[in-house]
Amino acid sequence: MNNRVRHLRATVIILLASLGLATMAASQESFPDGPGRDTLLLVCTQCHSLGKMVAAELTAEDWQFIVYDMISRGAPVHQEDIAALTKYLQDNFAIGNK
């Protein structure tokens, strides 16, 4: 492979990575600060898109059930983070609080 092709390939890879990081950062900025936010961004996004959480039409009780259901399925939420994560989801994404 000649140098021009390598340079073009590297440029495309860097551009795509930059776009992906910028999109992710913009998405994360739309989530209010507060206890539980970091856990949401670090743990929940391992399997779910941020948009899925925002679009969900769930009650506070639904969010509590989902947090425990996801933990039972292997979501790596530390015991000390469960209450803050649950409250964050309820306060920011439960029906009536959006």
N, C-alpha and C positions, 0 to 999 in steps of 0.2 A: 504494500500500500504506500502510495507516495505521500509526501509531507502535506500537500494541499488537502487531500482527502482526510488525513488524520486531523488536521487543523479544523476542517469543516465539521467532522464528526464530534470533536471535542466541544466546539462552539455550540452545536445543537444540544448536546447533553447538558452543558452548563445552562443554556437558555431554558430548557425544559425543567431542570431542577429549580432554577430561580423562580419560574412561574409557579411551580407547585408550592414552593415555600411562601411566596407572596400570597397566594390564594389561601393557604392554610392560616397564615398570620391574620389576614383580613377576616376570615371566618371566626377565628378565636377572639378577635377584638369585639365582635358582636355579642359576646357572652359577658354579662356584668361581673365585675369583681366581687369577691366574697368567699367566705369559707365554703369549700366543696368544689369550687371552680377548677382548681388544679387537678383534683382527683378525677373530675369529669373529663378534662382534656387529656390526662395521661392514661386513664384506665378505660373509660367507656369508648374512646375513639379507637381502641385497638380492634374493635369489631364493628362499631357503628359509626356512621357519618354524623357530623354535627347537625346537618340539615334534618336528619331523621328525628333527632331529639327535639328540635325546635318545632317541627311540623306535627309532632304527636299530639293528639287531643286526649290527654289523660288527666284524671283527677289527682288530687294529692294522695289519696289512698292507692290509686293505681301506681304512682311513682314509688311509693313505699314498697309495694308488692314487687315491682320490677327490680328494684335495687337488691332485695333479698333473693329474688329468683336468679338474677345474674350472678350473684355471689355463689349460689348453690350450683351454678353451671361452670364455675371456675374463674369468675372475674376477680382479679387480684386486688381487692379493696381491703386495706388494713382495718381491723376492728375499730380503731380510734377515728377512722375517717367516715364510717358508715352514716352516722347521724348528720354530719355536715353535708355530705353528698346528697342524702335524702332531702334535707331541708332546702338545699340549693335548687334541686330539681323541682321541688314543690313550689317554692317561692317564685321561681322564674319561668316555669314551663307548665304548671298545672292549669287546667281550664279555669278561667276567671282571673288568673294572675298574669296572663300574657300581655 
